[in-house]
Amino acid sequence: MRHALNGPTMGTRYAAVFFAPEGMATDALAASLFEAVDRVDRQMSTWKPESDLNRLNAAPVGDWVTIPGELMRVLAEALKIGRATGGAFDIGVGALVAAWGFGPGGRQPDQSLIAASSALPRAATTEALRLDVGGDRVRKMAPLCLDLSGIAKGFGVDEMARVMDAFGIGSWLVGIDGEMRARGLKPDGAPWAVAHERPDRHSREAMGVIELTDMAVATSGNYRHWVEVEGKLLSHTMDPATREPIDNGIASVSVLAAECMAADAWATAFMVLGVEAASKLAAASGMGTIFVFNDGTVRSTI
């Protein structure tokens, strides 16, 4: 029998669709799914002043800060992908995100903050953030404002996957917004199918279908979160090298990987890197990709 559960999280909604025997009591599963995504939100949100991430952001440089194990796993993966991409994936761009109008403080760029942020030398996040994984401690070696918006939702989906597996469910699809992960096949033997959204700022419609079996998919794009300045639309994805919103002709990137946290982060990195460099990294890592460009053309390895 097909079941469906959903609820609010991280400014959007989470959802789980699964097949289980008729009459299965789903209250405990629903509570565990909510607890999983809520824990991620409470730890990693930049919008919640009391989050563990904001506690770390507010800590003095050089002080060790004890953090939850889930946040440690995300920070470790973020630094790993940051190194693999030469800094294209950078969780240390929180000040830039806020300056350009994409943080909790406002919806328009603050030119004075942008100028100040651009003028100051900035240490590489992979060097400025030190992790004591065994001790669940972290410290900043230089001023850093961390933003996990390019990886936290994917981790939340993986936490939902962990719950589904713990309950012994063998056929499911879970997701938070555009980040999805699937296990097994439907009872009729078909894979799970998710819509590949057309990158359109004015409407939501599918431009294709992605089939998933024991796989995750995440999409990063320039069409949902943006600001308009003097008639120009600016993407929320920052290029750490230029310290400005990206402007490279890519409308969206979808990445297929074994885990959603990785797919989420790599999708963000690929938006920054551009199609040629990204395609080489994806091929070397065995990830499938779909690039959609601003002119509507598509390049896919799926």
Buried (B, 14 or more C-beta within 10 A) or exposed (E): EEBEBBEEBBEEEBBBBBBBEEEEEBEEBBEBBBEBBBBBBBBBBBEBEEBBBBBBBEBEEEEEBEBBEBBBBBBEBBBBBBBBBBBBBBBBBBBBBBBBBBBEEBEEBBEEBBEEBEEEEBBBBBEBBEBEEEEBBBBBEBBBBBBBBBBBBBBBBBBBBEBBEEBEBEBBBBBBBBBBBBBBBBEEEEBBEBBBBBBEEEEEEEBBEBBBEEBBBBBBBBBBEBBEBEEEEBBBBBBBEEBBBBBBEBBBBBBBBEBBBBBBBBBBBBBBBBBEBBBEBBEEEEBBBBBBBBEEEEEEEB
